[in-house]
Amino acid sequence: MADKIAFYIRLSAEDYDAQKGIVDESDSIKSQRILLKSYINKHSEFNGCEIVEYFDDGTSGTLFRKRDEFQSMIEDAQNGRFNCLIVKDLSRFGRDYLEVGYYTELLLPMLGIRFISVNDGYDSNNFKGTTGGMEYALKNLMHQLYSMDMSKKTKSAFETRRKAGQCVMSHLPYGYRRNPENKSEIIVVENEAEVIREIFEMAAKGCRATEIAKHLNMKGIPNNSKTKGIWDTKLITKKIHDEIYIGNLVQGKIEIVGFGDSKKAVPADPSKWTITKGAVPAIISEELFKAANANFPVKHRKVGNKKTVNLFKCGYCGKKVHNEFGERYGCRDRFFTSDTKCQSVKMSRRKAEKAVLDTVKYACCLMLERFEIICRQEETSKDEIKANIKALESEKTRLEKSPVTLYKQYKAQVLTKEEFMLAKEKASIRLSEVETQLSELAEQLTATTEPVIEKQDLTDCALLKTYDGEKLSHIIQEVKLYGDDRLEIIFKCDDFYQSCLKTLEM
């Protein structure tokens, strides 16, 4: 008999359409709760049981790690907070065949938790020692296939809507929002539209992006981007190139690939973009758009052209510093705001590059001189660490399989439930210890292995006559600039460089 019951209810994003009559109301949060309570009321064995409810709102059944309430439920299950889990059907629990199988056929039985899927007529108490039969497995697989099919149909529906000129963007650009009374209609936000017009007018007059950004920041005008409300050259340039401000929708720049927890967003090929002219209200005229863009041409780097590598960063904000007219380096943020430490970050380009070149040449000579010595000293240590890692990895593999092995012993009555739970807990603790030890040894191996640079790179940099950012980037991670002509060089092989210094002290 169960004395603590858990209800798991999931409402997917698609279920919200039930309010519009598109999806059956039976999937709503209210109906799922009623169904589950009705089930336990019809079974006297559940009388007086404590009920705890877990509810994921608007999440896909193909995702497991990103469902917060689901993860909390599994954690509570492992801590023994309940011993019976009830869902409306398998599709509410999840739509990934392998993941659902792992939880319902291995983890929950291992924890001694009864699993009931009401509409599927499945109760794990009726399938002791089995997986629930072919019907159960087929239903589980069908839910995943259904989800994959729905994903394809959803993508197709979005593509159809884009080609029909409808806006399917989740976040609209600055200056626009959806009409609260008609979500399919895009309307202009007038106060933001005034800012957009000001940006284009300044650009058309020949103002640089830095001037426009500083002007907006000085006026205290925030933006809705991820730059903490600060306008910068990148954001200004992006606005000036965005055709939406003359009423043209450009969609499909990003596409989703993969399935479930492994899916990700990647840039789409430009040939797949959907461009619909006149789809939204224009904020500016085409003449103003062309005039502004004439002063902000899209820069295309020609194939074969060598890209200049900028190693210098602001020591305070971490952004790449700007090469001002080829004469000095300075933090970009000092152009946009007046209240920042970045104001002091400026240094003669010639002085900064000479300081880096002189320091790096000395460091490279030192590392070349001690290269073979350090490598020989560390070879023995490396072999010992590798041997320890191999042994621990073997133990880790055994420990990861132990839950299944122990569960089989429990089912075969070789172990009692108490012995099984104790052995499982010990294996879990030891697995955590092994993983920690492996992590520490991996760090030691990285610290004691040969430098992450080639000996030839050290030689090339040691022989440099003039500053070459591309070659220096092979051994330098970054150069931080601070005020008062102070800089800090971060080597990619800093641990090895420090080892070279220590050998000189011996």
C-alpha positions in Angstrom: 0.0 0.0 0.0 1.2 3.5 -0.8 1.1 6.1 2.0 2.7 9.0 0.0 1.5 9.7 -3.5 3.0 12.0 -6.1 1.0 13.5 -9.0 3.0 14.6 -12.0 1.2 17.0 -14.3 2.7 18.6 -17.4 1.2 21.3 -19.6 3.1 21.7 -22.9 3.3 24.9 -24.9 0.9 23.3 -27.5 -1.7 22.7 -24.7 -2.2 26.5 -24.4 -4.1 26.3 -27.7 -6.8 24.4 -25.8 -8.1 27.8 -24.8 -8.7 28.6 -28.5 -10.4 25.3 -29.1 -7.5 23.8 -31.1 -6.4 21.1 -28.7 -8.6 18.9 -26.6 -9.4 20.4 -23.2 -8.6 17.0 -21.6 -4.9 17.9 -21.5 -5.4 21.0 -19.3 -4.0 21.3 -15.8 -7.5 21.2 -14.2 -8.6 18.1 -16.1 -5.4 16.2 -15.3 -5.7 17.0 -11.6 -9.4 15.9 -11.6 -8.6 12.7 -13.4 -5.8 11.7 -11.0 -7.9 12.5 -7.9 -10.8 10.6 -9.3 -8.5 7.6 -9.8 -7.3 7.5 -6.2 -10.8 8.0 -4.9 -11.9 4.9 -6.8 -9.2 2.8 -5.1 -9.6 2.3 -1.4 -6.0 1.4 -0.9 -5.2 5.2 -1.4 -7.5 6.4 1.4 -5.8 8.8 3.7 -2.6 9.0 1.6 -0.6 12.2 1.6 -0.4 13.8 -1.9 2.4 15.9 -3.3 2.0 17.5 -6.7 4.6 18.4 -9.3 3.6 20.6 -12.3 5.7 21.7 -15.3 4.1 24.6 -17.1 4.6 25.0 -20.9 7.5 22.6 -21.3 8.1 19.9 -24.0 7.9 16.2 -23.1 11.1 15.6 -25.1 13.0 17.6 -22.5 14.0 16.2 -19.2 16.9 18.1 -17.8 15.2 21.4 -18.5 12.0 20.5 -16.6 12.5 22.0 -13.2 9.6 20.3 -11.4 10.4 17.0 -13.0 14.0 17.2 -11.7 12.7 18.1 -8.2 10.3 15.1 -8.3 13.2 12.7 -9.2 15.3 14.2 -6.4 12.4 13.8 -3.9 12.0 10.2 -5.2 15.6 9.4 -4.4 15.2 11.0 -0.9 12.1 8.8 -0.2 9.5 11.6 -0.1 6.9 9.4 -1.8 6.5 5.7 -2.9 3.9 6.0 -5.6 3.9 8.2 -8.7 0.7 8.7 -10.8 0.4 10.4 -14.2 -2.5 10.9 -16.6 -0.6 8.9 -19.4 2.9 8.2 -20.5 2.9 11.3 -22.8 2.6 13.5 -19.8 5.6 11.9 -18.2 7.7 12.3 -21.3 8.0 11.7 -25.0 11.5 10.3 -25.4 11.4 6.5 -25.6 14.8 5.8 -24.1 14.5 8.4 -21.3 11.0 7.3 -20.3 12.2 3.7 -20.3 15.1 4.5 -18.0 12.9 6.1 -15.4 9.9 3.7 -15.5 11.8 0.5 -16.0 15.0 1.0 -14.0 15.2 4.0 -11.7 11.7 4.0 -10.2 11.6 0.2 -9.6 15.1 0.5 -8.1 13.9 3.1 -5.7 10.9 0.9 -4.8 8.4 3.4 -6.3 5.1 2.3 -7.8 4.3 3.9 -11.2 0.8 4.3 -12.5 -0.3 5.6 -15.9 -4.1 6.0 -15.6 -5.2 6.2 -19.3 -2.6 3.6 -20.3 -4.0 1.1 -17.7 -0.5 0.6 -16.5 0.4 -0.2 -12.9 3.9 -1.4 -12.1 2.6 -3.6 -9.3 1.0 -5.8 -12.0 4.3 -6.3 -13.8 6.8 -7.3 -11.1 10.1 -8.4 -12.7 8.9 -7.4 -16.2 8.9 -4.3 -18.3 5.1 -4.0 -18.8 4.8 -6.0 -22.0 4.9 -5.1 -25.7 1.9 -2.8 -25.6 3.5 -0.6 -22.9 6.8 -0.4 -25.0 4.9 0.4 -28.2 2.9 3.2 -26.5 6.2 4.7 -25.2 7.8 4.5 -28.6 4.6 6.0 -30.3 4.7 9.0 -28.0 8.3 9.8 -29.1 7.4 9.3 -32.8 4.3 11.5 -32.3 6.5 14.3 -30.7 9.0 14.0 -33.6 6.2 14.2 -36.1 4.7 17.2 -34.3 8.1 18.9 -34.3 8.3 18.5 -38.1 4.8 19.8 -38.5 5.4 22.8 -36.3 8.5 23.7 -38.2 6.5 23.4 -41.4 3.7 25.5 -40.0 6.2 28.2 -39.0 7.7 28.1 -42.5 4.2 28.5 -44.1 3.4 31.4 -41.8 6.7 33.1 -42.7 6.1 32.7 -46.4 2.7 34.1 -45.9 4.3 37.3 -44.4 3.3 36.6 -40.8 5.7 37.4 -38.0 6.8 34.4 -36.0 9.6 36.1 -34.1 9.6 35.3 -30.3 11.2 38.7 -29.6 10.5 41.7 -31.7 13.1 44.4 -32.5 13.3 47.6 -30.7 10.4 49.9 -31.8 7.8 47.2 -32.3 5.5 45.0 -30.2 2.5 42.8 -30.7 -1.0 44.2 -30.4 -2.4 43.0 -27.0 -5.8 42.6 -28.6 -4.6 40.8 -31.7 -1.3 38.9 -31.2 -0.9 38.4 -35.0 -0.7 42.2 -35.5 2.6 44.1 -35.1 2.3 47.7 -34.0 4.8 50.5 -33.5 6.0 51.6 -30.1 6.0 55.4 -30.8 8.6 56.5 -28.1 11.0 53.8 -29.3 10.3 54.6 -32.9 11.4 58.2 -32.2 14.8 56.8 -31.1 15.1 54.7 -34.2 14.4 57.7 -36.4 17.0 59.7 -34.5 19.5 56.9 -35.1 18.9 56.8 -38.8 18.9 60.6 -39.2 22.2 60.9 -37.4 23.7 58.1 -39.5 22.4 59.7 -42.7 24.2 63.0 -41.6 27.5 61.1 -41.4 27.6 60.6 -37.6 29.7 57.6 -36.6 28.2 54.7 -34.5 30.3 55.7 -31.5 28.8 59.3 -31.6 25.2 57.9 -32.0 25.7 55.5 -29.1 27.2 58.1 -26.8 24.4 60.5 -27.6 21.7 58.0 -26.7 23.5 56.9 -23.5 24.0 60.6 -22.4 20.3 61.1 -22.8 19.7 58.0 -20.6 17.7 56.2 -23.3 17.7 52.4 -22.5 17.5 49.6 -25.1 15.9 46.2 -24.9 19.1 44.2 -25.8 21.4 42.1 -23.7 24.0 45.0 -23.3 22.5 46.0 -19.9 20.7 48.9 -21.5 23.9 50.5 -22.9 24.0 51.4 -26.6 27.3 50.5 -28.4 28.6 50.5 -32.0 27.6 46.9 -32.7 24.0 47.5 -31.6 23.7 50.8 -33.5 25.1 49.2 -36.7 22.7 46.2 -36.3 19.7 48.6 -36.2 20.9 50.6 -39.2 21.1 47.4 -41.3 17.8 46.0 -40.1 15.2 46.1 -43.0 12.3 45.8 -40.5 12.4 49.5 -40.0 11.2 50.1 -43.6 8.5 47.4 -43.2 10.4 44.3 -44.4 10.4 41.1 -42.4 13.6 39.0 -42.6 13.0 35.7 -40.8 14.4 32.2 -40.6 18.0 33.3 -39.8 18.2 30.7 -37.1 17.1 27.0 -37.3 16.7 24.4 -34.6 18.5 21.1 -35.1 18.5 17.9 -32.9 15.8 16.4 -30.6 14.9 16.7 -27.0 17.7 17.8 -24.6 20.2 17.7 -27.4 18.5 20.3 -29.7 20.2 23.6 -30.4 19.9 26.8 -32.5 22.3 27.3 -35.4 22.6 30.0 -38.0 20.6 29.1 -41.2 22.0 29.4 -44.7 21.0 32.9 -46.1 19.4 31.1 -49.1 16.8 29.8 -46.6 15.9 33.2 -45.2 12.3 34.4 -45.8 12.0 38.1 -46.7 8.5 39.7 -46.9 8.3 43.3 -48.0 5.7 45.6 -46.4 4.8 43.0 -43.8 4.9 45.4 -40.8 4.4 49.2 -40.4 7.5 51.1 -41.5 9.1 53.5 -39.0 11.4 55.3 -41.5 11.3 55.9 -45.3 13.3 53.9 -47.7 15.2 57.0 -48.7 16.4 57.6 -45.1 17.3 53.9 -44.8 19.4 54.0 -48.0 21.1 57.3 -46.9 22.0 55.9 -43.5 23.3 52.6 -44.9 25.4 54.4 -47.5 27.5 55.6 -44.5 27.4 52.1 -42.9 28.3 49.6 -45.7 28.2 45.9 -44.8 31.8 44.8 -44.5 32.6 41.5 -46.2 36.1 40.2 -45.6 37.5 39.0 -48.8 38.6 35.3 -49.0 42.4 35.1 -48.6 42.7 38.4 -46.8 44.6 38.0 -43.5 42.5 39.1 -40.6 44.3 41.3 -38.0 44.4 39.6 -34.6 43.7 42.0 -31.7 45.0 40.6 -28.5 44.4 43.7 -26.4 41.4 43.8 -24.0 40.2 46.3 -21.4 41.4 45.2 -17.9 38.1 46.3 -16.3 35.2 45.3 -18.6 37.1 42.6 -20.6 36.0 44.0 -24.0 38.4 44.2 -27.0 40.0 47.6 -27.0 39.7 49.9 -30.0 42.6 50.8 -32.3 42.0 54.6 -32.6 43.3 55.9 -36.0 46.2 53.5 -35.8 47.8 55.6 -33.0 46.5 54.3 -29.7 44.5 51.6 -28.0 41.4 52.6 -25.9 38.4 50.9 -24.3 35.3 51.4 -26.5 33.0 52.0 -23.5 34.7 55.3 -22.7 33.0 56.6 -25.9 29.6 55.6 -24.7 29.5 56.6 -21.1 31.3 59.0 -18.8 31.0 57.1 -15.5 33.4 54.1 -15.8 37.0 53.0 -15.0 37.3 52.3 -18.7 37.8 56.0 -19.2 41.5 55.6 -18.1 42.2 52.7 -20.4 44.2 54.2 -23.2 47.8 53.6 -24.3 50.0 54.4 -27.3 49.7 51.6 -29.8 53.4 51.7 -30.6 54.3 51.6 -26.9 51.9 48.8 -26.0 53.0 46.6 -28.9 56.7 47.2 -28.2 56.2 46.2 -24.5 54.4 43.0 -25.5 56.9 42.1 -28.2 60.0 42.7 -25.9 58.4 40.7 -23.0 57.3 37.8 -25.2 60.7 37.5 -27.0 62.4 37.2 -23.6 59.8 34.7 -22.4 60.1 32.6 -25.5 63.9 32.5 -25.2 63.6 31.3 -21.6 61.0 28.7 -22.5 63.1 27.3 -25.4 66.1 27.1 -23.2 64.3 25.1 -20.5 61.9 23.3 -22.9 63.6 19.9 -23.0 64.5 20.0 -19.3 60.9 20.6 -18.1 59.5 18.0 -20.5 61.9 15.2 -19.3 61.2 16.0 -15.6 57.5 15.7 -16.1 57.4 12.6 -18.3 57.7 10.3 -15.3 55.0 12.2 -13.4 52.7 12.0 -16.4 53.0 8.2 -16.7 52.1 7.8 -13.0 49.0 10.0 -13.3 47.8 8.2 -16.5 48.1 4.8 -14.7 46.0 6.2 -11.8 43.4 7.6 -14.2 43.1 4.3 -16.0 42.5 2.5 -12.7 39.9 5.0 -11.6 38.1 5.0 -14.9 37.8 1.2 -14.7 36.3 1.6 -11.2 34.0 4.3 -12.4 32.6 2.1 -15.1 32.0 -0.7 -12.6 30.3 1.8 -10.1 28.0 3.2 -12.9 26.8 -0.3 -13.6 26.3 -1.2 -10.0 22.7 0.1 -9.6 21.6 -2.4 -12.3 23.8 -5.2 -10.9 22.5 -4.6 -7.3 18.9 -4.3 -8.5 19.2 -7.7 -10.2 20.7 -9.2 -7.0 17.7 -7.7 -5.1 15.2 -9.1 -7.5 16.9 -12.5 -7.2 16.6 -12.2 -3.4 20.4 -12.3 -3.0 20.1 -9.0 -1.2 17.4 -7.7 1.1 15.8 -4.3 0.4 17.8 -2.8 3.2 21.1 -4.3 2.0 20.3 -3.2 -1.6 19.6 0.4 -0.5 22.8 0.5 1.7 25.0 -0.9 -1.1 23.5 1.4 -3.6 24.2 4.4 -1.3 27.8 3.4 -0.8 28.3 2.9 -4.5 26.9 6.4 -5.1 29.2 8.0 -2.6 32.2 6.1 -3.9 31.3 7.1 -7.5 31.2 10.8 -6.4 34.7 10.4 -4.8 36.1 8.7 -8.0 34.7 11.4 -10.2 36.3 14.1 -8.0 39.7 12.2 -8.0 39.5 11.9 -11.8 38.8 15.6 -12.2 41.8 16.4 -10.0 44.1 14.0 -11.8 43.0 15.4 -15.2 43.9 18.9 -14.0 47.3 17.6 -12.8 47.9 15.9 -16.1 47.1 19.2 -18.0 49.5 21.0 -15.7 52.3 18.5 -16.1 51.9 17.8 -19.8 53.8 19.5 -22.6 52.7 23.1 -23.2 49.7 23.8 -25.3 51.9 25.5 -27.8 54.4 24.1 -30.4 58.1 24.5 -30.0 58.1 26.1 -33.5 55.7 28.8 -32.3 58.2 29.7 -29.5 61.0 29.9 -32.1 58.9 32.0 -34.5 58.0 34.5 -31.8 61.5 34.7 -30.4 62.8 35.7 -33.8 60.2 38.4 -34.5 61.6 41.8 -35.5 58.2 43.6 -35.5 54.9 43.1 -33.7 52.8 40.4 -35.4 49.4 39.8 -33.6 48.6 36.7 -35.6 51.9 34.9 -34.7 51.8 36.1 -31.1 48.2 34.8 -30.7 49.7 31.2 -30.9 51.2 31.7 -27.5 49.3 34.6 -26.0 45.7 34.3 -24.7 45.2 38.0 -24.2 46.8 41.3 -23.1 44.9 43.3 -20.5 45.3 47.1 -20.6 44.9 49.2 -17.5 45.4 52.9 -16.8 48.8 54.6 -16.3 50.3 52.6 -19.2 50.0 49.4 -17.3 49.4 46.0 -19.1 49.3 42.3 -18.2 50.2 39.5 -20.6 48.3 36.2 -20.2 50.2 33.3 -21.8 48.4 30.2 -23.1 51.2 28.2 -21.6 51.4 30.2 -18.3 51.9 27.1 -16.1 54.8 26.0 -18.3 56.3 29.5 -18.2 56.1 29.5 -14.4 57.8 26.1 -14.4 60.7 27.5 -16.4 61.1 30.3 -13.9 61.2 27.8 -11.1 64.0 25.8 -12.7 66.1 29.0 -12.7 65.7 29.3 -9.0 67.0 25.8 -8.3 
